[in-house]
Amino acid sequence: MVADGARRAGGRMPRGIVYEEIDNYIDGLANRGDAALMAVEKQGLDEGWPIVGAAEGSLLHILARSVRAKRILELGTAIGYSGTWLARALADGGELVTVEHDPKTAALAQKNFERTGVSSKVRIVVGTAERALREVKGLFDFIFNDIDKVGYPAVLEPCIERVRLGGLLVTDNVLWHGDVSRKDRSPEVTAIRTYNERLSKDPRMIASVVPLRDGISIASKITIDGFGIAHHGVAHGVPSREP
Ligand SMILES: C[S@@+](CC[C@H](N)C(=O)[O-])C[C@H]1O[C@@H](n2cnc3c(N)ncnc32)[C@H](O)[C@@H]1O
């Protein structure tokens, strides 16, 4: 067992999802990209921006590449750290649309996209995620949701509608330091729980939570009409055979 092993090794109880030592170990192994991306990571740490970090950035990159994403939507740009990981995963001719409601933050992101050499592939939309989901046209191969947590339930349905069949909806902070599984009733926890439960029951999606960092939900759109059983041989929640 991981927990017993960590205790035997003198591990401290986790602040977040996994033991701090394990978190640090994973972070130590993570690919951090080139000097430009490392500089954005350092800026995030020095200035206290809530960026995803290298291990999660790499995971986003791997996932976007694995669906050969040509069109990616990111909700929550901040200083452009996760956005750079995503933009660098785009297939040739691809585009990242990234949404940030704070204009000053969007300007910092623009500078960083130039610094990391991806600005020609990135369009920053300054405005709310809710509005962008109504106004930006077309489907996406990959959507990354990382806005304020109380806003999660409101964007779930439009995100599901806007991800293409076979595409991915990836969401950050879905375990919220583990508080989602405890008795916590803060607005963030209540919103994240609602989001996680609706997503897990949605017949168009198959979702799984990875306990990396603050918890990442990875959901694949398996059908556009909710008839996943007939089309894919998967009874939602109860696999009838390997999907
Ligand atoms: C957690 S940070 C994003 C971090 C970024 N994904 C990264 O890892 O590099 C969330 C960002 O989303 C913005 N934001 C929060 N709620 C939003 C909303 N409803 N619409 C648009 N932007 C939002 C915040 O201003 C903040 O810059």
Ligand as a Chemical Component Dictionary entry (heavy atoms), coordinates in Angstrom:
data_LIG
# 
_chem_comp.id                   LIG 
_chem_comp.type                 NON-POLYMER 
_chem_comp.pdbx_formal_charge   0 
_chem_comp.three_letter_code    LIG 
# 
loop_
_chem_comp_atom.comp_id 
_chem_comp_atom.atom_id 
_chem_comp_atom.alt_atom_id 
_chem_comp_atom.type_symbol 
_chem_comp_atom.charge 
_chem_comp_atom.model_Cartn_x 
_chem_comp_atom.model_Cartn_y 
_chem_comp_atom.model_Cartn_z 
_chem_comp_atom.pdbx_ordinal 
LIG C1  C1  C 0  -6.241  28.687 -11.848 1  
LIG S1  S1  S 1  -5.911  30.057 -12.856 2  
LIG C2  C2  C 0  -5.481  29.321 -14.398 3  
LIG C3  C3  C 0  -4.099  28.736 -14.406 4  
LIG C4  C4  C 0  -3.651  28.304 -15.783 5  
LIG N1  N1  N 0  -4.588  27.340 -16.354 6  
LIG C5  C5  C 0  -2.279  27.668 -15.704 7  
LIG O1  O1  O 0  -2.162  26.597 -15.092 8  
LIG O2  O2  O -1 -1.316  28.224 -16.235 9  
LIG C6  C6  C 0  -7.523  30.633 -13.236 10 
LIG C7  C7  C 0  -7.553  31.851 -14.163 11 
LIG O3  O3  O 0  -8.850  31.937 -14.704 12 
LIG C8  C8  C 0  -9.368  33.231 -14.606 13 
LIG N2  N2  N 0  -10.821 33.029 -14.397 14 
LIG C9  C9  C 0  -11.444 32.604 -13.277 15 
LIG N3  N3  N 0  -12.753 32.470 -13.480 16 
LIG C10 C10 C 0  -12.978 32.798 -14.779 17 
LIG C11 C11 C 0  -14.138 32.830 -15.600 18 
LIG N4  N4  N 0  -15.329 32.486 -15.124 19 
LIG N5  N5  N 0  -13.991 33.189 -16.888 20 
LIG C12 C12 C 0  -12.760 33.522 -17.384 21 
LIG N6  N6  N 0  -11.630 33.516 -16.662 22 
LIG C13 C13 C 0  -11.735 33.153 -15.367 23 
LIG C14 C14 C 0  -8.649  33.865 -13.421 24 
LIG O4  O4  O 0  -8.545  35.270 -13.572 25 
LIG C15 C15 C 0  -7.293  33.167 -13.464 26 
LIG O5  O5  O 0  -6.339  33.916 -14.192 27 
# 
loop_
_chem_comp_bond.comp_id 
_chem_comp_bond.atom_id_1 
_chem_comp_bond.atom_id_2 
_chem_comp_bond.value_order 
_chem_comp_bond.pdbx_ordinal 
LIG C1  S1  SING 1  
LIG S1  C2  SING 2  
LIG S1  C6  SING 3  
LIG C2  C3  SING 4  
LIG C3  C4  SING 5  
LIG C4  N1  SING 6  
LIG C4  C5  SING 7  
LIG C5  O1  DOUB 8  
LIG C5  O2  SING 9  
LIG C6  C7  SING 10 
LIG C7  O3  SING 11 
LIG C7  C15 SING 12 
LIG O3  C8  SING 13 
LIG C8  N2  SING 14 
LIG C8  C14 SING 15 
LIG N2  C9  SING 16 
LIG N2  C13 SING 17 
LIG C9  N3  DOUB 18 
LIG N3  C10 SING 19 
LIG C10 C11 SING 20 
LIG C10 C13 DOUB 21 
LIG C11 N4  SING 22 
LIG C11 N5  DOUB 23 
LIG N5  C12 SING 24 
LIG C12 N6  DOUB 25 
LIG N6  C13 SING 26 
LIG C14 O4  SING 27 
LIG C14 C15 SING 28 
LIG C15 O5  SING 29 
# 
